[in-house]
């Protein structure tokens, strides 16, 4: 259960932060015009705009979530680690997922689950320089669209990453290319979130934060 501990510690910290929230409000004619607080990105200020003879409150356009750039791994990952090692990593990661709190996201059909894992392994192997098995079978990946049927929250992604660290360690993935591979999956995973539960940006997990666990 070691992989669950960082996830639970983050949950406890988030709950403590929620209890200590202090919001600052600006009010005009009984209407809230701005909100400031730890879960508000800066200060959201509302405008007052004249429509005919009446004032109306206007909320500005916002960007709900920032997606960082995703740098795909080079073919070097496949050369150094070996395409079969990449596939082994994907299978081990999903084995851990199936025996974790994330399992209900994927339903109870284990046969269907492992069929999807095979496709995922094809995709990762192809990205890292292996044969184009995924493209030949499925075409373009459309990963975000393919994950829409599943409810994926910020904390689900965090546990998913914790399990990835454990999988990297379990299969002895070559450290020479581990950072390049991690940079890809860590940033790409943010795009799979489709159920927001906080205004805060998703937690970033740079390779420097996990390197000691892989050594």
C-alpha positions, 0 to 999 in steps of 0.5 A: 500500500506504499503507493497510496500514502502520498495520495492520502497525504495530499488529500489531508493537506487539501482538506486542511486548506479548505478549512482555512479559506478566507475570502475577500469580497467587493460588493456593489448594490448587494452584488459581489463584484470581486472575490479573492482567496487561495482557491481563486486564481488572482482576483476575479473582478466583475464589471458594471455595464450599462444596458439601456436604463439599467446597470448589469453585472458582467463576468469576464471570460475566463480560461478554466484550465491551462494545459502545458505543452507536451513534449513527446519522447524521442526514438532514443527511449525505444533504443535505450530501453527497448520497445518491449520494456516500454510495453512491460512498463505500460502493462505493469502500470495498469496492473497496479491500477486494476488493484488500486482505488482507480479500478472502478473508473474502468468498470468491472470487465477485466477482459475489456480492460486488458484489451484496452491495455494492449492498445495503450502498450501499442501506442506507447511503444510506437511513440518511443520508436516501435512499430506503428501497430497503434496507428494501423489499428486505431488511427490518430490517438485522440486521447482526451476524447477517448477518456471522456467516458471515464470520470477523471478528477485531479486526485485520480491523476495524482494517484495515477502518477504515483502508480507510474512511479512504482511501475517504473521502479518495478520494471527497472526502467532505464534511468538514462531515459526515464526523465524523457519518458516521465516528462511526456506522461506527466504533462500529458496526464493533465489533459485527461482530467475531465472533472474539475473539483478545485480552482487550483491548477493540477499539481505538477510532478517534475522528474526531480521530485521522483528521481530519488524513488527510482535510483 
